Amino acid sequence: QVQLAESGGGLVQAGGSLRLSCAASGRIFSMYAMGWYRQAPGKQRELVAVITSGGSTSYVDSVQGRFTISRDNAKNTVYLQMNNLKPEDTAVYYCNGRRAALPDIWGQGTQVTVSS
């Protein structure tokens, strides 16, 4: 079974950058589609970016051109590079693993706070 642990969150000024990492345990990481979700206070959790097992990526419109998701299967790690951060990006960011016919896997979350 794969387990996920996020890191890299923190406090940054608007216009700054952060890189989130999600380290996975288990030897079948490469078979999972990996995603980053976020949840701001009082709002529903939303999908930010996803990368398939084959490396295809997609993004929510609000982060297109600013965020980049990538994965390193040799290191069992997925990344979210976040550039030109805005105060509205403030949220808890969660790593998600998905594989057909299996329950979703979630990390514990990492806080990202962007000050104006």
Secondary structure, DSSP 8 states (H G I E B T S, - for coil): ---EEEE--EEEETT--EEEEEEE-STTGGGSEEEEEEE-TTS--EEEEEE-TT--EEE-GGGTTTEEEEEETTTTEEEEEE-S--GGG-EEEEEEEE-TTS--EE---EEEEEE-
